[in-house]
Amino acid sequence: MDLWHEAYDSLNKAEGAFAAKGIEPDLDQLLKIAEVKALLAVGQELSKIHHEGVNPDYSAGG
């Protein structure tokens, strides 16, 4: 499992822990979770660009 999946799963567990205890996370906690998920998504896209290029489906002849 890569670091992105591990971190995302950890964030989901944290969100689930709030729900299981009947606790509504405060705005700062929700924003921090959203911020980390957004950074993970950006990191995944940058990694994909690094490995596949900007537009891997483009072909000059087609």
Backbone atoms as SQL, in Angstrom:
CREATE TABLE atoms (id INTEGER PRIMARY KEY, chain TEXT, resi INTEGER, resn TEXT, atom TEXT, x REAL, y REAL, z REAL);
INSERT INTO atoms VALUES
  (1, 'A', 1, 'MET', 'N', 0.853, -1.176, 0.000),
  (2, 'A', 1, 'MET', 'CA', 0.000, 0.000, 0.000),
  (3, 'A', 1, 'MET', 'C', 0.898, 1.239, 0.000),
  (4, 'A', 2, 'ASP', 'N', 0.551, 2.213, -0.826),
  (5, 'A', 2, 'ASP', 'CA', 1.384, 3.411, -0.858),
  (6, 'A', 2, 'ASP', 'C', 0.949, 4.408, 0.220),
  (7, 'A', 3, 'LEU', 'N', 1.756, 5.414, 0.399),
  (8, 'A', 3, 'LEU', 'CA', 1.534, 6.391, 1.462),
  (9, 'A', 3, 'LEU', 'C', 0.213, 7.132, 1.295),
  (10, 'A', 4, 'TRP', 'N', -0.188, 7.411, 0.042),
  (11, 'A', 4, 'TRP', 'CA', -1.448, 8.122, -0.181),
  (12, 'A', 4, 'TRP', 'C', -2.629, 7.312, 0.330),
  (13, 'A', 5, 'HIS', 'N', -2.659, 6.035, -0.015),
  (14, 'A', 5, 'HIS', 'CA', -3.769, 5.188, 0.438),
  (15, 'A', 5, 'HIS', 'C', -3.780, 5.071, 1.963),
  (16, 'A', 6, 'GLU', 'N', -2.614, 4.910, 2.535),
  (17, 'A', 6, 'GLU', 'CA', -2.510, 4.782, 3.987),
  (18, 'A', 6, 'GLU', 'C', -3.010, 6.048, 4.686),
  (19, 'A', 7, 'ALA', 'N', -2.581, 7.199, 4.206),
  (20, 'A', 7, 'ALA', 'CA', -3.005, 8.464, 4.815),
  (21, 'A', 7, 'ALA', 'C', -4.499, 8.683, 4.622),
  (22, 'A', 8, 'TYR', 'N', -5.005, 8.385, 3.429),
  (23, 'A', 8, 'TYR', 'CA', -6.431, 8.559, 3.164),
  (24, 'A', 8, 'TYR', 'C', -7.259, 7.655, 4.068),
  (25, 'A', 9, 'ASP', 'N', -6.822, 6.400, 4.212),
  (26, 'A', 9, 'ASP', 'CA', -7.527, 5.465, 5.089),
  (27, 'A', 9, 'ASP', 'C', -7.504, 5.950, 6.538),
  (28, 'A', 10, 'SER', 'N', -6.370, 6.501, 6.960),
  (29, 'A', 10, 'SER', 'CA', -6.264, 7.024, 8.322),
  (30, 'A', 10, 'SER', 'C', -7.222, 8.188, 8.538),
  (31, 'A', 11, 'LEU', 'N', -7.335, 9.050, 7.540),
  (32, 'A', 11, 'LEU', 'CA', -8.269, 10.172, 7.656),
  (33, 'A', 11, 'LEU', 'C', -9.712, 9.678, 7.727),
  (34, 'A', 12, 'ASN', 'N', -10.041, 8.685, 6.924),
  (35, 'A', 12, 'ASN', 'CA', -11.394, 8.136, 6.972),
  (36, 'A', 12, 'ASN', 'C', -11.679, 7.489, 8.323),
  (37, 'A', 13, 'LYS', 'N', -10.679, 6.816, 8.911),
  (38, 'A', 13, 'LYS', 'CA', -10.850, 6.223, 10.237),
  (39, 'A', 13, 'LYS', 'C', -11.088, 7.314, 11.284),
  (40, 'A', 14, 'ALA', 'N', -10.355, 8.407, 11.160),
  (41, 'A', 14, 'ALA', 'CA', -10.541, 9.514, 12.110),
  (42, 'A', 14, 'ALA', 'C', -11.948, 10.085, 11.993),
  (43, 'A', 15, 'GLU', 'N', -12.419, 10.261, 10.759),
  (44, 'A', 15, 'GLU', 'CA', -13.783, 10.750, 10.565),
  (45, 'A', 15, 'GLU', 'C', -14.792, 9.759, 11.140),
  (46, 'A', 16, 'GLY', 'N', -14.549, 8.472, 10.918),
  (47, 'A', 16, 'GLY', 'CA', -15.445, 7.444, 11.439),
  (48, 'A', 16, 'GLY', 'C', -15.454, 7.399, 12.957),
  (49, 'A', 17, 'ALA', 'N', -14.306, 7.667, 13.573),
  (50, 'A', 17, 'ALA', 'CA', -14.229, 7.676, 15.038),
  (51, 'A', 17, 'ALA', 'C', -15.093, 8.788, 15.622),
  (52, 'A', 18, 'PHE', 'N', -15.093, 9.931, 14.970),
  (53, 'A', 18, 'PHE', 'CA', -15.972, 11.013, 15.416),
  (54, 'A', 18, 'PHE', 'C', -17.433, 10.560, 15.344),
  (55, 'A', 19, 'ALA', 'N', -17.801, 9.982, 14.212),
  (56, 'A', 19, 'ALA', 'CA', -19.185, 9.564, 14.007),
  (57, 'A', 19, 'ALA', 'C', -19.588, 8.466, 14.991),
  (58, 'A', 20, 'ALA', 'N', -18.692, 7.511, 15.239),
  (59, 'A', 20, 'ALA', 'CA', -18.997, 6.395, 16.140),
  (60, 'A', 20, 'ALA', 'C', -19.249, 6.877, 17.566),
  (61, 'A', 21, 'LYS', 'N', -18.566, 7.929, 17.953),
  (62, 'A', 21, 'LYS', 'CA', -18.735, 8.471, 19.305),
  (63, 'A', 21, 'LYS', 'C', -19.855, 9.498, 19.373),
  (64, 'A', 22, 'GLY', 'N', -20.477, 9.761, 18.241),
  (65, 'A', 22, 'GLY', 'CA', -21.548, 10.757, 18.216),
  (66, 'A', 22, 'GLY', 'C', -21.043, 12.172, 18.379),
  (67, 'A', 23, 'ILE', 'N', -19.769, 12.368, 18.046),
  (68, 'A', 23, 'ILE', 'CA', -19.149, 13.691, 18.186),
  (69, 'A', 23, 'ILE', 'C', -19.131, 14.363, 16.821),
  (70, 'A', 24, 'GLU', 'N', -19.585, 15.570, 16.788),
  (71, 'A', 24, 'GLU', 'CA', -19.510, 16.362, 15.564),
  (72, 'A', 24, 'GLU', 'C', -18.186, 17.109, 15.568),
  (73, 'A', 25, 'PRO', 'N', -17.278, 16.792, 14.626),
  (74, 'A', 25, 'PRO', 'CA', -15.992, 17.502, 14.614),
  (75, 'A', 25, 'PRO', 'C', -16.206, 18.994, 14.378),
  (76, 'A', 26, 'ASP', 'N', -15.344, 19.795, 14.973),
  (77, 'A', 26, 'ASP', 'CA', -15.487, 21.238, 14.773),
  (78, 'A', 26, 'ASP', 'C', -14.949, 21.633, 13.394),
  (79, 'A', 27, 'LEU', 'N', -15.201, 22.845, 13.028),
  (80, 'A', 27, 'LEU', 'CA', -14.849, 23.327, 11.690),
  (81, 'A', 27, 'LEU', 'C', -13.357, 23.205, 11.407),
  (82, 'A', 28, 'ASP', 'N', -12.523, 23.520, 12.388),
  (83, 'A', 28, 'ASP', 'CA', -11.070, 23.427, 12.185),
  (84, 'A', 28, 'ASP', 'C', -10.641, 21.997, 11.869),
  (85, 'A', 29, 'GLN', 'N', -11.230, 21.026, 12.559),
  (86, 'A', 29, 'GLN', 'CA', -10.890, 19.625, 12.307),
  (87, 'A', 29, 'GLN', 'C', -11.333, 19.193, 10.915),
  (88, 'A', 30, 'LEU', 'N', -12.539, 19.606, 10.523),
  (89, 'A', 30, 'LEU', 'CA', -13.037, 19.261, 9.189),
  (90, 'A', 30, 'LEU', 'C', -12.192, 19.907, 8.096),
  (91, 'A', 31, 'LEU', 'N', -11.801, 21.148, 8.310),
  (92, 'A', 31, 'LEU', 'CA', -10.962, 21.834, 7.326),
  (93, 'A', 31, 'LEU', 'C', -9.590, 21.182, 7.211),
  (94, 'A', 32, 'LYS', 'N', -9.021, 20.744, 8.309),
  (95, 'A', 32, 'LYS', 'CA', -7.712, 20.097, 8.272),
  (96, 'A', 32, 'LYS', 'C', -7.801, 18.765, 7.522),
  (97, 'A', 33, 'ILE', 'N', -8.855, 17.995, 7.756),
  (98, 'A', 33, 'ILE', 'CA', -9.050, 16.739, 7.033),
  (99, 'A', 33, 'ILE', 'C', -9.202, 17.013, 5.541),
  (100, 'A', 34, 'ALA', 'N', -10.005, 18.010, 5.192),
  (101, 'A', 34, 'ALA', 'CA', -10.194, 18.363, 3.785),
  (102, 'A', 34, 'ALA', 'C', -8.883, 18.838, 3.159),
  (103, 'A', 35, 'GLU', 'N', -8.094, 19.595, 3.916),
  (104, 'A', 35, 'GLU', 'CA', -6.809, 20.096, 3.416),
  (105, 'A', 35, 'GLU', 'C', -5.849, 18.943, 3.109),
  (106, 'A', 36, 'VAL', 'N', -5.766, 17.999, 4.001),
  (107, 'A', 36, 'VAL', 'CA', -4.859, 16.869, 3.795),
  (108, 'A', 36, 'VAL', 'C', -5.329, 16.024, 2.613),
  (109, 'A', 37, 'LYS', 'N', -6.632, 15.799, 2.495),
  (110, 'A', 37, 'LYS', 'CA', -7.147, 15.029, 1.360),
  (111, 'A', 37, 'LYS', 'C', -6.865, 15.757, 0.042),
  (112, 'A', 38, 'ALA', 'N', -6.998, 17.069, 0.038),
  (113, 'A', 38, 'ALA', 'CA', -6.706, 17.838, -1.172),
  (114, 'A', 38, 'ALA', 'C', -5.229, 17.738, -1.534),
  (115, 'A', 39, 'LEU', 'N', -4.351, 17.820, -0.550),
  (116, 'A', 39, 'LEU', 'CA', -2.922, 17.683, -0.810),
  (117, 'A', 39, 'LEU', 'C', -2.581, 16.290, -1.336),
  (118, 'A', 40, 'LEU', 'N', -3.244, 15.275, -0.803),
  (119, 'A', 40, 'LEU', 'CA', -3.031, 13.917, -1.306),
  (120, 'A', 40, 'LEU', 'C', -3.467, 13.807, -2.763),
  (121, 'A', 41, 'ALA', 'N', -4.605, 14.416, -3.098),
  (122, 'A', 41, 'ALA', 'CA', -5.101, 14.365, -4.477),
  (123, 'A', 41, 'ALA', 'C', -4.137, 15.068, -5.427),
  (124, 'A', 42, 'VAL', 'N', -3.619, 16.230, -5.011),
  (125, 'A', 42, 'VAL', 'CA', -2.657, 16.955, -5.842),
  (126, 'A', 42, 'VAL', 'C', -1.389, 16.120, -6.028),
  (127, 'A', 43, 'GLY', 'N', -0.932, 15.502, -4.955),
  (128, 'A', 43, 'GLY', 'CA', 0.252, 14.662, -5.042),
  (129, 'A', 43, 'GLY', 'C', 0.054, 13.492, -5.992),
  (130, 'A', 44, 'GLN', 'N', -1.117, 12.887, -5.960),
  (131, 'A', 44, 'GLN', 'CA', -1.403, 11.780, -6.872),
  (132, 'A', 44, 'GLN', 'C', -1.390, 12.249, -8.319),
  (133, 'A', 45, 'GLU', 'N', -1.977, 13.402, -8.584),
  (134, 'A', 45, 'GLU', 'CA', -2.001, 13.926, -9.954),
  (135, 'A', 45, 'GLU', 'C', -0.594, 14.252, -10.440),
  (136, 'A', 46, 'LEU', 'N', 0.208, 14.865, -9.586),
  (137, 'A', 46, 'LEU', 'CA', 1.583, 15.177, -9.979),
  (138, 'A', 46, 'LEU', 'C', 2.381, 13.899, -10.245),
  (139, 'A', 47, 'SER', 'N', 2.153, 12.884, -9.444),
  (140, 'A', 47, 'SER', 'CA', 2.832, 11.611, -9.667),
  (141, 'A', 47, 'SER', 'C', 2.405, 10.992, -10.989),
  (142, 'A', 48, 'LYS', 'N', 1.116, 11.066, -11.281),
  (143, 'A', 48, 'LYS', 'CA', 0.601, 10.529, -12.539),
  (144, 'A', 48, 'LYS', 'C', 1.215, 11.260, -13.732),
  (145, 'A', 49, 'ILE', 'N', 1.308, 12.588, -13.638),
  (146, 'A', 49, 'ILE', 'CA', 1.932, 13.376, -14.707),
  (147, 'A', 49, 'ILE', 'C', 3.394, 12.981, -14.856),
  (148, 'A', 50, 'HIS', 'N', 4.073, 12.786, -13.735),
  (149, 'A', 50, 'HIS', 'CA', 5.489, 12.403, -13.768),
  (150, 'A', 50, 'HIS', 'C', 5.679, 11.067, -14.489),
  (151, 'A', 51, 'HIS', 'N', 4.802, 10.124, -14.236),
  (152, 'A', 51, 'HIS', 'CA', 4.954, 8.778, -14.804),
  (153, 'A', 51, 'HIS', 'C', 4.358, 8.635, -16.205),
  (154, 'A', 52, 'GLU', 'N', 3.260, 9.342, -16.490),
  (155, 'A', 52, 'GLU', 'CA', 2.551, 9.143, -17.750),
  (156, 'A', 52, 'GLU', 'C', 2.644, 10.325, -18.707),
  (157, 'A', 53, 'GLY', 'N', 3.076, 11.458, -18.233),
  (158, 'A', 53, 'GLY', 'CA', 3.108, 12.661, -19.058),
  (159, 'A', 53, 'GLY', 'C', 1.830, 13.468, -18.859),
  (160, 'A', 54, 'VAL', 'N', 1.792, 14.635, -19.485),
  (161, 'A', 54, 'VAL', 'CA', 0.668, 15.547, -19.307),
  (162, 'A', 54, 'VAL', 'C', -0.603, 15.020, -19.974),
  (163, 'A', 55, 'ASN', 'N', -0.476, 14.459, -21.172),
  (164, 'A', 55, 'ASN', 'CA', -1.636, 13.957, -21.900),
  (165, 'A', 55, 'ASN', 'C', -1.267, 12.628, -22.569),
  (166, 'A', 56, 'PRO', 'N', -1.311, 11.523, -21.806),
  (167, 'A', 56, 'PRO', 'CA', -0.840, 10.242, -22.351),
  (168, 'A', 56, 'PRO', 'C', -1.718, 9.697, -23.479),
  (169, 'A', 57, 'ASP', 'N', -2.955, 10.152, -23.611),
  (170, 'A', 57, 'ASP', 'CA', -3.851, 9.646, -24.661),
  (171, 'A', 57, 'ASP', 'C', -3.653, 10.374, -25.986),
  (172, 'A', 58, 'TYR', 'N', -2.891, 11.465, -25.991),
  (173, 'A', 58, 'TYR', 'CA', -2.659, 12.232, -27.201),
  (174, 'A', 58, 'TYR', 'C', -1.692, 11.498, -28.117),
  (175, 'A', 59, 'SER', 'N', -2.035, 11.441, -29.370),
  (176, 'A', 59, 'SER', 'CA', -1.090, 10.915, -30.356),
  (177, 'A', 59, 'SER', 'C', -1.001, 11.880, -31.510),
  (178, 'A', 60, 'ALA', 'N', 0.203, 12.207, -31.935),
  (179, 'A', 60, 'ALA', 'CA', 0.417, 13.229, -32.975),
  (180, 'A', 60, 'ALA', 'C', -0.194, 12.845, -34.298),
  (181, 'A', 61, 'GLY', 'N', -0.318, 11.581, -34.591),
  (182, 'A', 61, 'GLY', 'CA', -0.830, 11.179, -35.893),
  (183, 'A', 61, 'GLY', 'C', -2.322, 10.920, -35.937),
  (184, 'A', 62, 'GLY', 'N', -3.000, 11.008, -34.795),
  (185, 'A', 62, 'GLY', 'CA', -4.329, 10.533, -34.815),
  (186, 'A', 62, 'GLY', 'C', -5.436, 11.419, -34.643);
